[in-house]
Each structure stands twice: as structure tokens, then as C-alpha cells.
């Protein structure tokens, strides 16, 4: 399980964008996004760094 703090998340569109970015890395990943807590949890066997890069490219740099 990878956990990311994403301070740039502020709306439902952000949740969708973060989920889509994670699924680009691993289409089978289980993604849980907590908008209020500004964090995301991704269950996947893919390396954390791949998700960090995908999130950055989507505009949500993990803190």
C-alpha cells in the first residue's frame, strides 16, 4: 500500500484526476482518495516512484 499526501487536491475533479493517474500506472490498482484529508492510498505491486511520477505529471505533487 502506497500513501500520498496531495495538498493540491481541492475538488471532485482532483479526485478523478488522481484516480486516473494511478490507473495509468496500474489499471488493476485499488485507489482510495480522501479529499478532505488531501491524501490517496494506492494498493498495487508497482513501485511507489512510478505513482509519484504519474501524480506529478497530473499536477498533484506528493508532499
C-alpha positions, -999 to +999 in steps of 0.1 A: +000+000+000+014+034-010+001+065+007+005+100-007-003+134+008-016+156-020-021+192-008-031+205-043-064+184-042-094+206-037-124+192-057-141+162-072-122+167-105-090+163-085-102+130-071-109+118-106-076+130-120-056+114-091-075+081-096-069+082-134-032+089-129-028+059-106-047+037-130-024+047-158+004+031-139-016+001-128-051-004-143-057-031-116-047-008-086-071-002-058-073+035-053-088+053-023-089+091-023-097+112+008-104+147-005-109+161+030-076+147+042-059+155+009-044+121+006-046+090-016-039+053-009-029+030-037-028-007-034-005-021-061+026-041-067+041-013-088+069+007-074+060+039-054+082+061-077+060+053-107+030+066-089+049+097-077+058+105-113+023+099-126+008+122-099+034+149-106+025+148-143-011+151-134-003+182-114-005+167-079+030+166-064+030+145-033+042+163-002 
